[in-house]
Amino acid sequence: MSTVAPDETPESSSGLWASIREALSGSERDYTKGSLNRAVALLAIPMVLEMAGESAFAVADAFFVARLGGEALAAVGLTESVLEIIYAIAIGLSMSTTAMVARRFGEKNERAAARTAVQAIAVGIVTSIVLGAAGVIWAPQLLRMMGATPETVEIGSTYTRVMYGTMGVIVLLFLNNAIYRGAGDAAMAMRSVWLANGINIVLDPLLIFGLGPFPELGLTGAAVATTIGRGTGVAYQFWGLSRGRRLRVRASDVRLDLHIVRRLLRISGGGVGQLLVSQASYIGLIRILAGFGTAVLAGYVVAIRVVIFIIMPAWGLSNAAATLVGQNLGARKPERAERAVYVTGAWNMLFMTVITVLFVTFAPQIIAPFISEPESHAAGTSALRIISYGYVFYAWGMVMLQAFNGAGDTATPTKLNFVIFWLFQLPLAWILARTIGLGPVGVYWAIAIAYSLSAVIGILLFRRGRWKEKEV
């Protein structure tokens, strides 16, 4: 398998710095021609930084919330395990949005791309209102359903209500950035996330602990900080869509187009399905771990936050494959789309290999700043170290999934996720943890093994090439 075509020779150091400057400032390059290494770099650099911004948010939240105790951490973990199902809907819609916008850009049809963006935003707003209202009403019941103790319900109910009631800003942040990525404006997506999460990180300690003139809101302060930060990011995104260089939404584009809405929903159905399957399996893992006590659950929540800190940038690099596949299929260059996936996969594997070495070697030191209670620290260290054994394979798995999604083939990853996470990972986690008696360690091993298997099967499915025939 060759990852470098004749027009994709490595760049000089001066060329590398020029690429970095161009990537961060916002490139107007046509990604359907020229060097693929350069195209991947121009897209991946801001996409990785975008996801790093999301990672910084997750870790900062865990850092400050951990100061409130294990019950607060457990409340955040349980709330987010249910929120992940709702986020799956937003991310699924984002997948179809990126695929359709990228395809229209590859066809050089900017007005169709702008109309697609408008329909996606409308669907996201309606979805947020309906699901957010349900979450506000039944927040305590959802926490109890997830196995929360009475103390966790008492501490976390208001936090949960605020997060559900304002989920619209998070959904729109996802969707608008999916539009920017599809258009190849990865720098704008990066800036909006860093703005949103920078504000959140600053406000977190002020609102949680009541520093200076700010009220002490405790755990609820984390939710308020998230809402203010991401709401500001969404406002910046809308400003950018009205003035964008690569994609500009005009007043004439702001109208309902049911044909585009139906296509978005049809493609996003697979995207929602794949995320629902994987996130629902995460809930299943949480339920298994909750049986081992709050200390173990708190340690796992911290470990997963750290995992997200690393996985998110890797997903950012993988997102470059989605954009390149969509735009090159639109330009009727399927062979170039395929080469782009292999180039991206090779870079992602290199990145995740380095992360695996760091996590295996320094897991206790990485967990220590977030939690000091011995049992929770031990659980978090074990989870971080064992899960990382699957990263090298999973680096390819991420890229393959995003390649399918960028082509508009969201059904294949859905089927793959169902087989891996529901028919394999959850039963394996239960058997290892409960039947064999490995305890929480069994759950961690099940995650690492499932990561690896999903990558192997994903590569085999990608090589069949049916994704090249997908119409969006």
Sequence and secondary structure as in RCSB ss.txt:
>XXXX:A:sequence
MSTVAPDETPESSSGLWASIREALSGSERDYTKGSLNRAVALLAIPMVLEMAGESAFAVADAFFVARLGGEALAA
VGLTESVLEIIYAIAIGLSMSTTAMVARRFGEKNERAAARTAVQAIAVGIVTSIVLGAAGVIWAPQLLRMMGATP
ETVEIGSTYTRVMYGTMGVIVLLFLNNAIYRGAGDAAMAMRSVWLANGINIVLDPLLIFGLGPFPELGLTGAAVA
TTIGRGTGVAYQFWGLSRGRRLRVRASDVRLDLHIVRRLLRISGGGVGQLLVSQASYIGLIRILAGFGTAVLAGY
VVAIRVVIFIIMPAWGLSNAAATLVGQNLGARKPERAERAVYVTGAWNMLFMTVITVLFVTFAPQIIAPFISEPE
SHAAGTSALRIISYGYVFYAWGMVMLQAFNGAGDTATPTKLNFVIFWLFQLPLAWILARTIGLGPVGVYWAIAIA
YSLSAVIGILLFRRGRWKEKEV
>XXXX:A:secstr
     TT     HHHHHHHHHHHHH     TTSS HHHHHHHHHHHHHHHHHHHHHHHHHHHHHHGGG HHHHHH
HHHHHHHHHHHHHHHHHHHHHHHHHHHHHHHTT HHHHHHHHHHHHHHHHHHHHHHHHHHHHTHHHHHHHTT  H
HHHHHHHHHHHHHHHTHHHHHHHHHHHHHHHHHT HHHHHHHHHHHHHHHHHHHHHHHHT TTS   THHHHHHH
HHHHHHHHHHHHHHHHTT SS    GGG S  HHHHHHHHHHHHHHHHHHHHHHHHHHHHHHHHHTT HHHHHHH
HHHHHHHHHHHHHHHHHHHHHHHHHHHHHHTT HHHHHHHHHHHHHHHHHHHHHHHHHHHHHHHHHHTTT   HH
HHHHHHHHHHHHGGGHHHHHHHHHHHHHHHHTT  HHHHHHHIIIIIIIIHHHHHIIIIIS  THHHHHHHHHHH
HHHHHHHHHHHHHH GGGG   
